[in-house]
Amino acid sequence: LVYNNQWGGSEANIQSLMGIEGYFLLRFGDANFAEQLQVATGFGNFPDKDQSKKLSSKKWMHLSVTVNTVNGEYHIYVDGIEQSAGKTKGSVPLDFSVNHNGGFFIGRSWNDNRWFNGNIAECRIWNVIRTGKEIRRNMYTIDPKTPGLMAYWKFNEGKGNIVKDATGNNNDAIAKSDLKWIPVILPEDAALN
């Protein structure tokens, strides 16, 4: 769940949302466009620039990406609706552990020049492929003990620089400095079913 204040403004108009630079990174834009969710991998970036996939700023959005690590098939969902689908040029063995060069980041990538200009309300990492129906049903709430949920950062601590992993898997996120905490009101789940 993200809220973008303004597109562009960072290095090459790229705003990194989460992941590992050069491996698997969710980001907004590339050098020639800014307002589109893109998956950047070691196999290339997808989807390509497409005006029909421009996202709004100054509103909360639920973004989700699923990847089949065997056949390289991916799907991007915006507010529970599939926006893009395609295939990578190879299998994608995903590993988000801290052992990668540069590490896993939320709200930036390998340096501070590709920061996300906005707010984040929740981030989740799964080791199972979620269907479009499952994504729509659980956009705003999910049981932290749901099978396959590996990391779940709710960003609801209210103070400090640590964002706890609600799954109990000890994947706590640590910010460089204290975070700016703002209250967020999300729609009721019942309105989505």
C-alpha positions in Angstrom: 0.0 0.0 0.0 1.7 3.2 -1.2 1.0 6.9 -1.6 3.1 8.8 -4.1 3.6 12.5 -3.4 5.0 13.4 -6.8 6.6 11.5 -9.7 10.1 12.1 -10.8 12.6 14.2 -8.8 15.0 11.3 -8.0 17.9 10.0 -10.0 16.8 9.4 -13.6 13.2 9.7 -12.5 13.4 6.3 -10.8 11.7 5.9 -7.4 12.5 2.6 -5.8 9.8 0.9 -3.8 11.4 -2.3 -2.5 13.8 -5.1 -3.4 17.4 -5.6 -4.4 19.0 -3.4 -7.1 20.2 -5.5 -10.1 18.4 -8.6 -8.8 14.7 -8.0 -8.3 13.4 -4.5 -7.6 9.9 -2.9 -7.7 10.3 0.6 -8.8 8.4 3.4 -10.5 9.8 4.3 -13.9 13.0 4.3 -15.7 15.2 6.9 -17.3 12.5 7.9 -19.8 9.3 7.6 -17.8 8.3 7.9 -14.2 4.6 7.1 -13.5 4.6 3.4 -14.0 5.3 0.4 -11.8 8.2 -1.6 -13.2 10.0 -4.8 -12.1 13.7 -4.5 -12.6 15.6 -7.8 -12.7 18.9 -9.2 -13.8 17.0 -10.5 -16.9 15.7 -7.0 -17.8 13.0 -4.6 -16.8 9.3 -5.1 -17.5 6.9 -3.9 -18.6 8.2 -1.4 -21.1 6.9 2.2 -21.1 3.2 2.2 -21.7 1.1 5.4 -21.3 -2.0 3.3 -20.5 -0.2 2.0 -17.3 0.4 5.5 -15.8 -0.4 5.6 -12.1 -1.8 8.5 -10.2 0.0 10.5 -7.5 -1.6 11.8 -4.3 -3.7 8.7 -3.6 -3.3 5.4 -1.9 -2.7 2.4 -4.2 -2.5 -1.3 -3.5 0.3 -2.7 -5.7 1.1 -6.4 -6.1 3.5 -8.4 -8.2 3.5 -12.2 -8.6 6.3 -14.2 -10.1 6.5 -17.8 -11.0 10.2 -18.6 -10.3 10.1 -21.7 -12.5 8.7 -20.3 -15.8 9.4 -16.6 -15.3 5.8 -15.6 -15.6 4.8 -12.4 -13.8 1.7 -10.4 -13.1 1.3 -6.8 -11.9 -1.9 -5.8 -10.1 -3.0 -2.3 -9.3 -5.8 -2.0 -6.7 -6.5 -5.7 -7.2 -6.9 -5.5 -11.0 -4.3 -7.1 -13.3 -2.4 -4.4 -15.1 0.5 -6.2 -16.8 1.5 -9.8 -17.5 4.5 -11.3 -19.2 7.5 -13.5 -18.9 11.1 -12.9 -18.0 13.9 -14.2 -20.2 14.9 -16.9 -17.7 13.9 -18.4 -14.3 14.0 -16.0 -11.4 15.3 -17.8 -8.3 14.3 -15.1 -5.7 16.1 -14.7 -2.4 15.5 -11.6 -0.4 18.0 -12.4 2.4 20.5 -9.9 3.6 23.3 -11.8 1.9 23.0 -10.0 -1.4 25.4 -7.3 -2.4 23.8 -4.0 -1.4 20.9 -5.6 0.5 17.2 -5.5 0.5 15.6 -2.1 0.9 12.2 -0.6 1.2 11.7 3.0 0.0 15.0 3.3 -1.8 17.6 1.1 -3.6 21.3 0.8 -3.7 21.9 4.5 -2.9 19.9 7.4 -1.5 19.4 9.0 -5.0 16.6 6.6 -5.9 14.3 7.2 -3.0 10.5 6.8 -3.0 8.8 10.2 -2.7 5.8 9.1 -0.7 4.3 7.0 2.1 4.1 3.3 2.6 1.4 1.7 4.7 2.2 -2.0 4.3 4.6 -4.4 2.5 4.4 -8.2 2.2 6.6 -10.9 0.7 5.2 -14.3 -0.1 6.8 -17.6 -1.1 3.6 -18.7 -2.9 1.9 -17.2 -5.9 -1.3 -15.4 -4.9 -4.2 -15.4 -7.3 -5.9 -12.2 -8.4 -8.9 -13.1 -6.3 -6.7 -13.7 -3.2 -5.0 -10.4 -3.8 -8.3 -8.5 -4.1 -9.8 -10.2 -1.0 -6.8 -9.4 1.2 -5.6 -6.0 0.0 -6.1 -4.3 3.4 -5.9 -7.1 5.9 -4.4 -10.6 6.2 -3.7 -13.0 9.0 0.1 -12.7 9.6 0.2 -16.5 10.1 -1.2 -17.2 6.6 0.8 -20.0 4.9 3.4 -18.6 2.5 3.6 -15.1 4.0 7.3 -14.7 4.7 7.5 -11.0 5.7 4.7 -8.6 6.6 5.6 -5.0 7.6 2.5 -3.1 8.8 4.3 0.2 9.4 2.1 0.9 12.4 4.7 1.2 15.2 4.1 4.9 15.5 7.6 5.9 16.5 11.2 4.9 16.1 13.2 3.4 13.2 12.2 -0.3 13.4 9.3 -1.8 11.4 8.4 -5.2 12.9 7.8 -8.2 10.8 4.2 -9.3 11.9 4.8 -12.9 10.7 7.1 -13.7 13.5 9.8 -14.7 11.0 12.1 -11.9 12.4 12.5 -10.0 9.2 12.3 -6.6 11.0 13.2 -3.6 8.8 15.5 -1.0 10.3 15.6 2.6 8.9 18.7 4.8 8.9 16.9 7.3 11.1 13.5 7.7 12.9 10.7 7.4 10.4 7.9 9.9 9.9 4.7 8.2 11.2 1.3 9.3 9.9 -2.1 7.7 10.6 -3.7 6.0 7.6 -7.4 5.1 7.2 -8.1 2.4 4.6 -11.4 1.2 3.1 -13.3 -1.6 4.8 -12.7 -5.1 3.5 -16.4 -5.7 3.1 -16.5 -3.1 0.3 -14.1 -5.2 -1.8 -15.9 -8.6 -1.6 
